[in-house]
Amino acid sequence: MSFTNVEQTIADFFTQKEGKGILGEIRKLDFFEQGILDSLDIVFLATYIEEKFGQKIDITDDNILQALRHFNDIVKLVS
């Protein structure tokens, strides 16, 4: 599977957490429903995005929070 630089950076967060096996289906997953992200993981992901992209992620904003459910939506947040 081929990733852009932004996608690879986001994917790295999930492979560190779940292993490389997640890459095959990362675009299809709902990270909340699958139990991949819980409330503490959301904070870690927001911090990771801020560190890697210099972009503040307001996890109190429901639209932002919902975007963190899916890989492609996370990529759109930082692109």
FENHUZI-V254063 format. One record per residue. PSI is psi in degrees with one decimal (none if undefined). NEAR is the number of other C-alpha atoms within 8 Angstrom. D_LAST is the distance of its C-alpha to the last C-alpha in Angstrom with 2 decimals. Layout:
BEGIN
((PSI	NEAR	D_LAST) (PSI	NEAR	D_LAST))
END
This chain:
BEGIN
((135.2	4	19.57) (137.2	3	17.04) (146.7	7	13.51) (172.7	6	10.84) (-43.1	6	10.49) (-47.3	10	7.41) (-41.1	9	9.48) (-39.5	9	12.55) (-43.4	9	11.71) (-44.9	12	11.20) (-34.9	10	14.23) (-38.6	8	16.16) (-46.4	10	16.29) (-33.1	10	17.86) (-33.0	12	20.15) (-33.8	8	21.45) (-42.1	6	22.30) (-12.2	9	23.56) (166.5	8	24.29) (-18.2	7	23.23) (-22.9	7	24.79) (-22.3	10	21.82) (-32.3	9	19.77) (-25.7	6	21.91) (13.3	7	21.05) (-32.8	9	17.78) (-14.6	7	16.19) (-17.0	7	19.33) (144.6	9	19.85) (105.9	8	19.89) (-27.1	11	19.57) (-51.4	9	21.76) (-37.4	6	24.43) (-6.0	8	24.75) (17.5	7	25.25) (-36.7	8	22.55) (124.6	10	21.09) (-173.4	8	23.63) (-38.9	6	23.44) (-38.4	7	23.67) (-34.0	8	21.02) (-41.5	11	18.58) (-44.8	9	19.44) (-41.6	8	19.02) (-43.8	9	15.57) (-41.8	12	14.49) (-42.0	9	16.26) (-45.9	9	14.76) (-43.5	14	11.14) (-42.3	11	12.64) (-43.3	8	14.53) (-33.8	7	12.07) (-6.3	7	9.12) (25.4	7	11.45) (125.0	8	9.85) (130.5	7	12.64) (113.8	9	12.66) (96.3	7	15.70) (-2.2	10	17.29) (-12.9	6	20.08) (118.7	7	18.08) (-35.4	7	19.03) (-40.6	6	16.05) (-45.7	12	13.73) (-43.3	10	16.44) (-33.5	7	16.64) (-24.7	10	12.97) (-2.6	11	13.79) (-30.2	11	16.40) (141.8	12	14.53) (-51.6	12	12.40) (-34.0	7	10.42) (-35.1	10	9.88) (-43.8	12	8.78) (-41.7	11	6.09) (-34.4	7	5.10) (-37.1	8	5.79) (-7.9	9	3.80) (none	5	0.00))
END
